[in-house]
Amino acid sequence: MTGDLVISLDAMGGDHAPDIVIEGASIARERTPHLKFLIFGDETKIVPLITRFPILKGCCEVRHTDKVISADEKPSQALRRGRDSSMGQSIKAVKDGEANAAVLAGNTGAQMALAKFILRTMPGIDRPALASLLPTSRGESVMLDLGANVECDENNLVQFAIMGAAFARTVLGVAKPTVAILNVGVEELKGSDSIKEADRMLREANIPMDYKGFTEGHGLGRGEVDVVVTDGFTGNIALKTAEGTAKMIASLLKKSLLESLMSKIGAFFASGSLQALKNHLDPNNHNGAVFMGLNGLIIKSHGGATAGGFASAIGAAIDMAQNDLAGKITNDLKNFHNDGNDNENDNKDENVVEMTIKEKQ
């Protein structure tokens, strides 16, 4: 597979695996004809699915394993027994240089544990962060962390900002992204000590971003900045609140449009605009969160994503691989002169990594 863009897939992860994974791969292949796949999982289930899609002929290599990480498996358990699983093998393919990126669905905690252990964190990064795109009234914004780190200090937040800015330049194509820290107010005196210190550090940073200070929750939907930085606890709540609000609005709008004959007529004439709104808010069209800060590209798909949603996650992996996201982060870290940001995780053995994961549970 040398010379081709190769994506490794865990065919057994997610609510509707392996069907959605293989169908999603066929959609991605239509969009990117030179794409090839390394697919890990039960070959007795995977191979018959591949034959249904002629476009996948000759571009897939299936590697059999009957070991699968379940949705309810704890990260510590996945770390002990999961390296030979479809999830672990798909991540290892990135480490071994066989794949440019891996796309996984399913157990997020297990993905983080295995990815961190197998790939290790990049020099200058203390903790990986989960980043994704959020739909806004301006288009899309990057937000991180979305759940990988419940508690963060100022160094973590600064590193998240650096990685998020690189993500925005790579995926959104913004040369100098605007960046802000999510806070309870925009005044400099508000927030925890770690947030205020991260704010000070970022104002002095020598990296390609336009740092704006603090933003509040109501600014997320407006897309006030290109990159929103926060800890994983707050970020995960904000993300799920936004998704729930979008679903509520869609439900209320549909109910209102069906209440009377006149509203139904209005809906008919506005069908094009309503469909555009639905597409913009559909999580499947923004699918593909990345574990940032690792020595390799690992993209997480929603476990309940449709085939189109899984294809979107593959598309995100392609963008990041082709535009050298890791290289941009490395260069930005070199330009950020801050003693104490050295990576302390490179030499951790398995027991230390597992202990860290248990502490987070």
BALOBA-1460 file (C-alpha; in Angstrom, 3 decimals):
// residues 361
<rec num="1" residu="m" x="0.000" y="0.000" z="0.000"/>
<rec num="2" residu="t" x="3.043" y="2.268" z="-0.214"/>
<rec num="3" residu="g" x="2.344" y="5.651" z="-1.825"/>
<rec num="4" residu="d" x="-1.423" y="5.565" z="-1.269"/>
<rec num="5" residu="l" x="-3.461" y="7.290" z="1.400"/>
<rec num="6" residu="v" x="-4.370" y="4.461" z="3.778"/>
<rec num="7" residu="i" x="-6.949" y="4.598" z="6.580"/>
<rec num="8" residu="s" x="-7.221" y="1.796" z="9.137"/>
<rec num="9" residu="l" x="-10.716" y="0.943" z="10.366"/>
<rec num="10" residu="d" x="-12.034" y="-0.891" z="13.402"/>
<rec num="11" residu="a" x="-14.903" y="-2.641" z="11.645"/>
<rec num="12" residu="m" x="-16.371" y="-3.998" z="14.881"/>
<rec num="13" residu="g" x="-16.839" y="-0.738" z="16.826"/>
<rec num="14" residu="g" x="-20.079" y="1.243" z="17.022"/>
<rec num="15" residu="d" x="-23.776" y="0.553" z="17.384"/>
<rec num="16" residu="h" x="-24.264" y="-0.765" z="13.845"/>
<rec num="17" residu="a" x="-20.914" y="-2.380" z="13.084"/>
<rec num="18" residu="p" x="-19.669" y="-3.733" z="10.782"/>
<rec num="19" residu="d" x="-22.360" y="-2.735" z="8.243"/>
<rec num="20" residu="i" x="-22.120" y="1.025" z="8.744"/>
<rec num="21" residu="v" x="-18.314" y="0.950" z="8.754"/>
<rec num="22" residu="i" x="-18.068" y="-0.793" z="5.390"/>
<rec num="23" residu="e" x="-20.820" y="1.276" z="3.781"/>
<rec num="24" residu="g" x="-19.180" y="4.426" z="5.120"/>
<rec num="25" residu="a" x="-15.876" y="3.311" z="3.605"/>
<rec num="26" residu="s" x="-17.576" y="2.920" z="0.204"/>
<rec num="27" residu="i" x="-18.941" y="6.488" z="0.395"/>
<rec num="28" residu="a" x="-15.516" y="7.826" z="1.356"/>
<rec num="29" residu="r" x="-13.922" y="5.904" z="-1.518"/>
<rec num="30" residu="e" x="-16.322" y="7.559" z="-3.971"/>
<rec num="31" residu="r" x="-15.208" y="10.957" z="-2.692"/>
<rec num="32" residu="t" x="-11.481" y="10.064" z="-2.614"/>
<rec num="33" residu="p" x="-10.712" y="7.532" z="-5.362"/>
<rec num="34" residu="h" x="-7.066" y="6.952" z="-4.367"/>
<rec num="35" residu="l" x="-8.081" y="5.927" z="-0.834"/>
<rec num="36" residu="k" x="-7.239" y="2.477" z="0.551"/>
<rec num="37" residu="f" x="-8.246" y="0.729" z="3.762"/>
<rec num="38" residu="l" x="-6.818" y="-1.645" z="6.338"/>
<rec num="39" residu="i" x="-9.868" y="-3.210" z="7.993"/>
<rec num="40" residu="f" x="-9.645" y="-5.105" z="11.289"/>
<rec num="41" residu="g" x="-12.282" y="-7.465" z="12.647"/>
<rec num="42" residu="d" x="-14.173" y="-10.673" z="11.944"/>
<rec num="43" residu="e" x="-13.444" y="-11.465" z="8.296"/>
<rec num="44" residu="t" x="-16.455" y="-13.807" z="8.063"/>
<rec num="45" residu="k" x="-18.668" y="-10.746" z="8.578"/>
<rec num="46" residu="i" x="-16.524" y="-8.131" z="6.822"/>
<rec num="47" residu="v" x="-15.681" y="-9.808" z="3.500"/>
<rec num="48" residu="p" x="-19.324" y="-10.467" z="2.433"/>
<rec num="49" residu="l" x="-20.123" y="-6.807" z="3.152"/>
<rec num="50" residu="i" x="-17.223" y="-5.573" z="1.045"/>
<rec num="51" residu="t" x="-18.430" y="-7.599" z="-1.936"/>
<rec num="52" residu="r" x="-21.694" y="-5.595" z="-1.903"/>
<rec num="53" residu="f" x="-19.796" y="-2.454" z="-2.880"/>
<rec num="54" residu="p" x="-17.885" y="-2.801" z="-6.180"/>
<rec num="55" residu="i" x="-16.067" y="0.487" z="-5.517"/>
<rec num="56" residu="l" x="-14.213" y="-1.209" z="-2.635"/>
<rec num="57" residu="k" x="-12.798" y="-3.927" z="-4.868"/>
<rec num="58" residu="g" x="-9.014" y="-3.988" z="-4.725"/>
<rec num="59" residu="c" x="-8.655" y="-1.205" z="-2.148"/>
<rec num="60" residu="c" x="-9.289" y="-3.132" z="1.083"/>
<rec num="61" residu="e" x="-7.055" y="-5.434" z="3.094"/>
<rec num="62" residu="v" x="-8.921" y="-7.326" z="5.817"/>
<rec num="63" residu="r" x="-6.998" y="-8.568" z="8.860"/>
<rec num="64" residu="h" x="-8.889" y="-11.019" z="10.982"/>
<rec num="65" residu="t" x="-9.268" y="-10.816" z="14.732"/>
<rec num="66" residu="d" x="-12.099" y="-12.176" z="16.821"/>
<rec num="67" residu="k" x="-11.271" y="-9.949" z="19.781"/>
<rec num="68" residu="v" x="-13.588" y="-6.958" z="20.180"/>
<rec num="69" residu="i" x="-13.744" y="-4.183" z="22.801"/>
<rec num="70" residu="s" x="-17.303" y="-3.946" z="24.101"/>
<rec num="71" residu="a" x="-19.120" y="-0.663" z="24.639"/>
<rec num="72" residu="d" x="-19.173" y="-1.110" z="28.430"/>
<rec num="73" residu="e" x="-15.584" y="-2.293" z="28.859"/>
<rec num="74" residu="k" x="-13.529" y="-0.192" z="31.271"/>
<rec num="75" residu="p" x="-10.403" y="1.544" z="29.919"/>
<rec num="76" residu="s" x="-8.198" y="-0.388" z="32.344"/>
<rec num="77" residu="q" x="-9.605" y="-3.690" z="31.037"/>
<rec num="78" residu="a" x="-9.165" y="-2.587" z="27.426"/>
<rec num="79" residu="l" x="-5.562" y="-1.683" z="28.140"/>
<rec num="80" residu="r" x="-4.825" y="-5.136" z="29.566"/>
<rec num="81" residu="r" x="-6.475" y="-7.233" z="26.886"/>
<rec num="82" residu="g" x="-7.287" y="-4.956" z="23.975"/>
<rec num="83" residu="r" x="-4.037" y="-4.636" z="22.034"/>
<rec num="84" residu="d" x="-4.931" y="-7.685" z="19.923"/>
<rec num="85" residu="s" x="-8.500" y="-6.487" z="19.400"/>
<rec num="86" residu="s" x="-9.823" y="-4.841" z="16.242"/>
<rec num="87" residu="m" x="-9.516" y="-1.479" z="17.999"/>
<rec num="88" residu="g" x="-5.974" y="-2.040" z="19.213"/>
<rec num="89" residu="q" x="-4.759" y="-3.418" z="15.888"/>
<rec num="90" residu="s" x="-6.221" y="-0.505" z="13.931"/>
<rec num="91" residu="i" x="-4.339" y="1.936" z="16.176"/>
<rec num="92" residu="k" x="-1.119" y="-0.090" z="15.943"/>
<rec num="93" residu="a" x="-1.284" y="0.139" z="12.141"/>
<rec num="94" residu="v" x="-0.807" y="3.906" z="12.502"/>
<rec num="95" residu="k" x="2.161" y="3.449" z="14.825"/>
<rec num="96" residu="d" x="3.771" y="0.962" z="12.437"/>
<rec num="97" residu="g" x="3.394" y="3.352" z="9.509"/>
<rec num="98" residu="e" x="0.988" y="1.100" z="7.636"/>
<rec num="99" residu="a" x="-1.841" y="3.652" z="7.819"/>
<rec num="100" residu="n" x="-1.947" y="7.446" z="7.718"/>
<rec num="101" residu="a" x="-4.790" y="7.543" z="10.251"/>
<rec num="102" residu="a" x="-7.286" y="5.321" z="12.058"/>
<rec num="103" residu="v" x="-11.050" y="5.850" z="12.293"/>
<rec num="104" residu="l" x="-12.815" y="4.183" z="15.203"/>
<rec num="105" residu="a" x="-16.323" y="4.097" z="16.648"/>
<rec num="106" residu="g" x="-17.480" y="2.684" z="19.945"/>
<rec num="107" residu="n" x="-15.936" y="2.852" z="23.417"/>
<rec num="108" residu="t" x="-14.314" y="6.295" z="23.797"/>
<rec num="109" residu="g" x="-12.513" y="5.519" z="27.065"/>
<rec num="110" residu="a" x="-10.968" y="2.372" z="25.619"/>
<rec num="111" residu="q" x="-9.922" y="4.258" z="22.491"/>
<rec num="112" residu="m" x="-8.152" y="6.905" z="24.548"/>
<rec num="113" residu="a" x="-6.419" y="4.354" z="26.770"/>
<rec num="114" residu="l" x="-5.145" y="2.226" z="23.888"/>
<rec num="115" residu="a" x="-4.227" y="5.174" z="21.683"/>
<rec num="116" residu="k" x="-2.261" y="6.861" z="24.455"/>
<rec num="117" residu="f" x="-0.432" y="3.667" z="25.371"/>
<rec num="118" residu="i" x="0.359" y="2.581" z="21.800"/>
<rec num="119" residu="l" x="1.173" y="5.959" z="20.249"/>
<rec num="120" residu="r" x="2.306" y="8.025" z="23.253"/>
<rec num="121" residu="t" x="1.910" y="11.780" z="23.479"/>
<rec num="122" residu="m" x="3.844" y="14.222" z="21.312"/>
<rec num="123" residu="p" x="6.830" y="16.040" z="22.836"/>
<rec num="124" residu="g" x="5.525" y="19.138" z="24.605"/>
<rec num="125" residu="i" x="2.029" y="17.723" z="25.209"/>
<rec num="126" residu="d" x="1.109" y="16.498" z="28.699"/>
<rec num="127" residu="r" x="-2.348" y="15.123" z="27.854"/>
<rec num="128" residu="p" x="-4.200" y="14.317" z="24.636"/>
<rec num="129" residu="a" x="-7.449" y="16.182" z="24.035"/>
<rec num="130" residu="l" x="-10.595" y="15.285" z="22.130"/>
<rec num="131" residu="a" x="-11.441" y="17.956" z="19.540"/>
<rec num="132" residu="s" x="-14.317" y="18.257" z="17.100"/>
<rec num="133" residu="l" x="-16.222" y="20.711" z="14.929"/>
<rec num="134" residu="l" x="-19.427" y="22.350" z="16.165"/>
<rec num="135" residu="p" x="-22.035" y="23.901" z="13.838"/>
<rec num="136" residu="t" x="-22.515" y="27.633" z="14.431"/>
<rec num="137" residu="s" x="-24.383" y="30.501" z="12.791"/>
<rec num="138" residu="r" x="-21.097" y="31.466" z="11.073"/>
<rec num="139" residu="g" x="-20.265" y="27.955" z="9.899"/>
<rec num="140" residu="e" x="-18.163" y="25.751" z="12.177"/>
<rec num="141" residu="s" x="-15.936" y="26.160" z="15.226"/>
<rec num="142" residu="v" x="-13.391" y="23.832" z="16.825"/>
<rec num="143" residu="m" x="-13.911" y="22.885" z="20.463"/>
<rec num="144" residu="l" x="-11.621" y="20.989" z="22.821"/>
<rec num="145" residu="d" x="-11.417" y="19.185" z="25.178"/>
<rec num="146" residu="l" x="-14.681" y="17.279" z="24.810"/>
<rec num="147" residu="g" x="-14.223" y="14.703" z="27.542"/>
<rec num="148" residu="a" x="-10.741" y="13.213" z="27.583"/>
<rec num="149" residu="n" x="-9.562" y="15.243" z="30.618"/>
<rec num="150" residu="v" x="-12.001" y="16.105" z="33.392"/>
<rec num="151" residu="e" x="-9.546" y="18.321" z="35.273"/>
<rec num="152" residu="c" x="-6.985" y="20.569" z="33.550"/>
<rec num="153" residu="d" x="-4.372" y="23.055" z="34.694"/>
<rec num="154" residu="e" x="-3.169" y="26.148" z="32.838"/>
<rec num="155" residu="n" x="-0.488" y="24.251" z="30.899"/>
<rec num="156" residu="n" x="-3.080" y="21.784" z="29.607"/>
<rec num="157" residu="l" x="-5.361" y="24.609" z="28.468"/>
<rec num="158" residu="v" x="-2.518" y="26.379" z="26.669"/>
<rec num="159" residu="q" x="-1.552" y="23.158" z="24.913"/>
<rec num="160" residu="f" x="-5.198" y="22.628" z="23.922"/>
<rec num="161" residu="a" x="-5.247" y="26.134" z="22.428"/>
<rec num="162" residu="i" x="-2.115" y="25.413" z="20.393"/>
<rec num="163" residu="m" x="-3.546" y="22.131" z="19.098"/>
<rec num="164" residu="g" x="-6.961" y="23.656" z="18.434"/>
<rec num="165" residu="a" x="-5.459" y="26.489" z="16.401"/>
<rec num="166" residu="a" x="-3.519" y="23.954" z="14.312"/>
<rec num="167" residu="f" x="-6.748" y="21.975" z="13.819"/>
<rec num="168" residu="a" x="-8.569" y="25.106" z="12.604"/>
<rec num="169" residu="r" x="-5.797" y="25.939" z="10.142"/>
<rec num="170" residu="t" x="-5.782" y="22.369" z="8.852"/>
<rec num="171" residu="v" x="-9.499" y="21.561" z="8.648"/>
<rec num="172" residu="l" x="-11.204" y="24.963" z="8.435"/>
<rec num="173" residu="g" x="-8.479" y="26.573" z="6.332"/>
<rec num="174" residu="v" x="-8.225" y="29.639" z="8.597"/>
<rec num="175" residu="a" x="-4.715" y="31.118" z="8.371"/>
<rec num="176" residu="k" x="-4.834" y="32.797" z="11.798"/>
<rec num="177" residu="p" x="-7.716" y="31.348" z="13.844"/>
<rec num="178" residu="t" x="-9.421" y="33.318" z="16.599"/>
<rec num="179" residu="v" x="-9.134" y="31.482" z="19.936"/>
<rec num="180" residu="a" x="-10.882" y="31.950" z="23.290"/>
<rec num="181" residu="i" x="-11.205" y="30.115" z="26.604"/>
<rec num="182" residu="l" x="-14.727" y="29.174" z="27.714"/>
<rec num="183" residu="n" x="-15.433" y="30.945" z="31.001"/>
<rec num="184" residu="v" x="-18.259" y="32.203" z="33.239"/>
<rec num="185" residu="g" x="-17.662" y="35.752" z="31.999"/>
<rec num="186" residu="v" x="-15.457" y="37.736" z="29.641"/>
<rec num="187" residu="e" x="-13.874" y="39.903" z="32.352"/>
<rec num="188" residu="e" x="-10.241" y="39.088" z="33.132"/>
<rec num="189" residu="l" x="-10.958" y="38.754" z="36.862"/>
<rec num="190" residu="k" x="-13.485" y="35.938" z="36.384"/>
<rec num="191" residu="g" x="-12.780" y="32.199" z="36.378"/>
<rec num="192" residu="s" x="-10.516" y="29.809" z="38.234"/>
<rec num="193" residu="d" x="-6.821" y="30.470" z="38.843"/>
<rec num="194" residu="s" x="-5.834" y="27.999" z="36.123"/>
<rec num="195" residu="i" x="-8.083" y="29.707" z="33.563"/>
<rec num="196" residu="k" x="-6.734" y="33.151" z="34.437"/>
<rec num="197" residu="e" x="-3.137" y="31.931" z="34.236"/>
<rec num="198" residu="a" x="-3.780" y="30.223" z="30.883"/>
<rec num="199" residu="d" x="-5.229" y="33.520" z="29.672"/>
<rec num="200" residu="r" x="-2.043" y="35.347" z="30.658"/>
<rec num="201" residu="m" x="0.175" y="32.740" z="28.988"/>
<rec num="202" residu="l" x="-1.775" y="32.794" z="25.730"/>
<rec num="203" residu="r" x="-1.649" y="36.587" z="25.519"/>
<rec num="204" residu="e" x="2.142" y="36.269" z="25.464"/>
<rec num="205" residu="a" x="2.284" y="33.263" z="23.123"/>
<rec num="206" residu="n" x="4.215" y="33.396" z="19.842"/>
<rec num="207" residu="i" x="1.998" y="31.159" z="17.722"/>
<rec num="208" residu="p" x="-0.240" y="31.763" z="14.657"/>
<rec num="209" residu="m" x="-3.516" y="32.526" z="16.395"/>
<rec num="210" residu="d" x="-5.571" y="35.596" z="17.252"/>
<rec num="211" residu="y" x="-6.219" y="35.133" z="20.946"/>
<rec num="212" residu="k" x="-9.431" y="36.877" z="22.069"/>
<rec num="213" residu="g" x="-9.461" y="36.095" z="25.801"/>
<rec num="214" residu="f" x="-12.654" y="34.633" z="27.280"/>
<rec num="215" residu="t" x="-15.957" y="33.629" z="25.709"/>
<rec num="216" residu="e" x="-19.213" y="32.540" z="27.351"/>
<rec num="217" residu="g" x="-21.622" y="29.711" z="26.609"/>
<rec num="218" residu="h" x="-23.986" y="31.860" z="24.551"/>
<rec num="219" residu="g" x="-21.099" y="32.622" z="22.192"/>
<rec num="220" residu="l" x="-20.728" y="28.997" z="21.095"/>
<rec num="221" residu="g" x="-23.756" y="28.974" z="18.796"/>
<rec num="222" residu="r" x="-22.896" y="32.391" z="17.409"/>
<rec num="223" residu="g" x="-19.445" y="31.181" z="16.445"/>
<rec num="224" residu="e" x="-17.714" y="34.113" z="18.102"/>
<rec num="225" residu="v" x="-14.323" y="32.444" z="17.669"/>
<rec num="226" residu="d" x="-12.821" y="29.693" z="15.526"/>
<rec num="227" residu="v" x="-11.469" y="27.721" z="18.507"/>
<rec num="228" residu="v" x="-13.063" y="27.274" z="21.942"/>
<rec num="229" residu="v" x="-10.780" y="25.915" z="24.678"/>
<rec num="230" residu="t" x="-12.032" y="24.289" z="27.875"/>
<rec num="231" residu="d" x="-11.532" y="21.305" z="30.174"/>
<rec num="232" residu="g" x="-13.124" y="17.979" z="29.288"/>
<rec num="233" residu="f" x="-15.801" y="18.155" z="31.993"/>
<rec num="234" residu="t" x="-17.168" y="21.502" z="30.830"/>
<rec num="235" residu="g" x="-16.620" y="20.731" z="27.155"/>
<rec num="236" residu="n" x="-18.531" y="17.470" z="27.232"/>
<rec num="237" residu="i" x="-21.487" y="19.066" z="29.004"/>
<rec num="238" residu="a" x="-21.480" y="22.002" z="26.569"/>
<rec num="239" residu="l" x="-21.355" y="19.673" z="23.562"/>
<rec num="240" residu="k" x="-24.229" y="17.484" z="24.728"/>
<rec num="241" residu="t" x="-26.279" y="20.510" z="25.761"/>
<rec num="242" residu="a" x="-25.818" y="21.997" z="22.282"/>
<rec num="243" residu="e" x="-26.782" y="18.704" z="20.612"/>
<rec num="244" residu="g" x="-29.858" y="18.379" z="22.830"/>
<rec num="245" residu="t" x="-30.888" y="21.965" z="22.145"/>
<rec num="246" residu="a" x="-30.564" y="21.426" z="18.392"/>
<rec num="247" residu="k" x="-32.786" y="18.338" z="18.587"/>
<rec num="248" residu="m" x="-35.357" y="20.216" z="20.683"/>
<rec num="249" residu="i" x="-35.492" y="23.097" z="18.193"/>
<rec num="250" residu="a" x="-35.890" y="20.689" z="15.281"/>
<rec num="251" residu="s" x="-38.703" y="18.860" z="17.080"/>
<rec num="252" residu="l" x="-40.536" y="22.077" z="17.996"/>
<rec num="253" residu="l" x="-40.122" y="23.467" z="14.479"/>
<rec num="254" residu="k" x="-41.521" y="20.304" z="12.917"/>
<rec num="255" residu="k" x="-44.473" y="20.332" z="15.307"/>
<rec num="256" residu="s" x="-45.215" y="24.007" z="14.539"/>
<rec num="257" residu="l" x="-45.087" y="23.473" z="10.788"/>
<rec num="258" residu="l" x="-47.673" y="20.696" z="10.978"/>
<rec num="259" residu="e" x="-50.180" y="22.522" z="13.189"/>
<rec num="260" residu="s" x="-52.306" y="24.070" z="10.434"/>
<rec num="261" residu="l" x="-52.904" y="24.054" z="6.696"/>
<rec num="262" residu="m" x="-51.237" y="27.454" z="6.295"/>
<rec num="263" residu="s" x="-48.132" y="26.361" z="8.185"/>
<rec num="264" residu="k" x="-47.926" y="23.243" z="6.017"/>
<rec num="265" residu="i" x="-48.126" y="25.384" z="2.876"/>
<rec num="266" residu="g" x="-45.417" y="27.648" z="4.282"/>
<rec num="267" residu="a" x="-43.265" y="24.625" z="5.044"/>
<rec num="268" residu="f" x="-43.667" y="23.405" z="1.461"/>
<rec num="269" residu="f" x="-42.357" y="26.671" z="0.021"/>
<rec num="270" residu="a" x="-39.571" y="26.828" z="2.606"/>
<rec num="271" residu="s" x="-38.573" y="23.163" z="2.202"/>
<rec num="272" residu="g" x="-35.215" y="23.979" z="0.627"/>
<rec num="273" residu="s" x="-34.190" y="26.299" z="3.440"/>
<rec num="274" residu="l" x="-35.464" y="23.892" z="6.091"/>
<rec num="275" residu="q" x="-33.459" y="21.037" z="4.558"/>
<rec num="276" residu="a" x="-30.338" y="23.225" z="4.531"/>
<rec num="277" residu="l" x="-30.881" y="23.986" z="8.238"/>
<rec num="278" residu="k" x="-31.359" y="20.303" z="9.008"/>
<rec num="279" residu="n" x="-28.150" y="19.405" z="7.179"/>
<rec num="280" residu="h" x="-26.194" y="22.088" z="9.021"/>
<rec num="281" residu="l" x="-27.356" y="20.863" z="12.431"/>
<rec num="282" residu="d" x="-27.092" y="17.136" z="11.664"/>
<rec num="283" residu="p" x="-24.263" y="15.670" z="13.821"/>
<rec num="284" residu="n" x="-23.479" y="13.170" z="11.054"/>
<rec num="285" residu="n" x="-22.288" y="16.033" z="8.850"/>
<rec num="286" residu="h" x="-19.835" y="17.145" z="11.536"/>
<rec num="287" residu="n" x="-18.778" y="13.667" z="12.619"/>
<rec num="288" residu="g" x="-15.155" y="12.964" z="13.374"/>
<rec num="289" residu="a" x="-13.493" y="14.010" z="16.630"/>
<rec num="290" residu="v" x="-9.714" y="13.674" z="16.819"/>
<rec num="291" residu="f" x="-7.537" y="12.619" z="19.742"/>
<rec num="292" residu="m" x="-5.060" y="15.467" z="19.500"/>
<rec num="293" residu="g" x="-1.542" y="15.417" z="20.918"/>
<rec num="294" residu="l" x="-0.668" y="11.812" z="20.027"/>
<rec num="295" residu="n" x="2.095" y="10.564" z="17.740"/>
<rec num="296" residu="g" x="-0.458" y="9.542" z="15.143"/>
<rec num="297" residu="l" x="-3.926" y="10.449" z="13.864"/>
<rec num="298" residu="i" x="-6.832" y="8.733" z="15.621"/>
<rec num="299" residu="i" x="-10.331" y="9.877" z="14.638"/>
<rec num="300" residu="k" x="-13.369" y="8.995" z="16.728"/>
<rec num="301" residu="s" x="-16.735" y="8.534" z="15.047"/>
<rec num="302" residu="h" x="-20.039" y="8.712" z="16.921"/>
<rec num="303" residu="g" x="-21.034" y="5.179" z="17.891"/>
<rec num="304" residu="g" x="-24.510" y="5.721" z="16.455"/>
<rec num="305" residu="a" x="-23.382" y="7.459" z="13.252"/>
<rec num="306" residu="t" x="-24.981" y="6.667" z="9.915"/>
<rec num="307" residu="a" x="-22.919" y="5.427" z="6.976"/>
<rec num="308" residu="g" x="-22.721" y="9.021" z="5.766"/>
<rec num="309" residu="g" x="-21.600" y="10.108" z="9.208"/>
<rec num="310" residu="f" x="-18.852" y="7.490" z="9.287"/>
<rec num="311" residu="a" x="-17.762" y="8.650" z="5.831"/>
<rec num="312" residu="s" x="-17.535" y="12.185" z="7.242"/>
<rec num="313" residu="a" x="-15.200" y="10.904" z="9.955"/>
<rec num="314" residu="i" x="-13.022" y="9.279" z="7.291"/>
<rec num="315" residu="g" x="-13.083" y="12.565" z="5.382"/>
<rec num="316" residu="a" x="-11.836" y="14.392" z="8.486"/>
<rec num="317" residu="a" x="-8.999" y="11.874" z="8.783"/>
<rec num="318" residu="i" x="-8.056" y="12.481" z="5.138"/>
<rec num="319" residu="d" x="-7.961" y="16.270" z="5.621"/>
<rec num="320" residu="m" x="-5.750" y="16.004" z="8.696"/>
<rec num="321" residu="a" x="-3.377" y="13.505" z="7.104"/>
<rec num="322" residu="q" x="-3.004" y="15.419" z="3.841"/>
<rec num="323" residu="n" x="-2.508" y="18.769" z="5.572"/>
<rec num="324" residu="d" x="-0.002" y="17.474" z="8.154"/>
<rec num="325" residu="l" x="-1.859" y="18.365" z="11.350"/>
<rec num="326" residu="a" x="0.851" y="16.769" z="13.509"/>
<rec num="327" residu="g" x="3.562" y="18.827" z="11.793"/>
<rec num="328" residu="k" x="1.677" y="22.071" z="12.414"/>
<rec num="329" residu="i" x="1.278" y="21.253" z="16.112"/>
<rec num="330" residu="t" x="4.973" y="20.387" z="16.419"/>
<rec num="331" residu="n" x="6.051" y="23.653" z="14.821"/>
<rec num="332" residu="d" x="3.694" y="25.702" z="16.991"/>
<rec num="333" residu="l" x="4.978" y="24.037" z="20.143"/>
<rec num="334" residu="k" x="8.546" y="24.914" z="19.146"/>
<rec num="335" residu="n" x="7.522" y="28.555" z="18.818"/>
<rec num="336" residu="f" x="5.819" y="28.580" z="22.177"/>
<rec num="337" residu="h" x="8.511" y="29.437" z="24.732"/>
<rec num="338" residu="n" x="7.203" y="28.260" z="28.060"/>
<rec num="339" residu="d" x="9.355" y="26.282" z="30.485"/>
<rec num="340" residu="g" x="7.513" y="23.446" z="32.218"/>
<rec num="341" residu="n" x="5.563" y="22.188" z="29.186"/>
<rec num="342" residu="d" x="7.927" y="19.281" z="28.557"/>
<rec num="343" residu="n" x="6.203" y="15.983" z="28.021"/>
<rec num="344" residu="e" x="6.590" y="13.700" z="31.015"/>
<rec num="345" residu="n" x="4.660" y="10.774" z="29.563"/>
<rec num="346" residu="d" x="7.079" y="9.418" z="26.951"/>
<rec num="347" residu="n" x="8.774" y="6.940" z="29.274"/>
<rec num="348" residu="k" x="5.766" y="5.717" z="31.210"/>
<rec num="349" residu="d" x="5.316" y="1.969" z="31.248"/>
<rec num="350" residu="e" x="2.024" y="0.162" z="31.027"/>
<rec num="351" residu="n" x="1.423" y="0.069" z="34.771"/>
<rec num="352" residu="v" x="1.739" y="3.839" z="35.128"/>
<rec num="353" residu="v" x="-0.591" y="4.471" z="32.182"/>
<rec num="354" residu="e" x="-3.132" y="2.061" z="33.609"/>
<rec num="355" residu="m" x="-2.932" y="3.689" z="37.049"/>
<rec num="356" residu="t" x="-3.617" y="7.072" z="35.460"/>
<rec num="357" residu="i" x="-6.686" y="5.714" z="33.714"/>
<rec num="358" residu="k" x="-8.013" y="4.158" z="36.930"/>
<rec num="359" residu="e" x="-7.646" y="7.483" z="38.701"/>
<rec num="360" residu="k" x="-9.925" y="9.079" z="36.082"/>
<rec num="361" residu="q" x="-12.655" y="6.474" z="36.421"/>
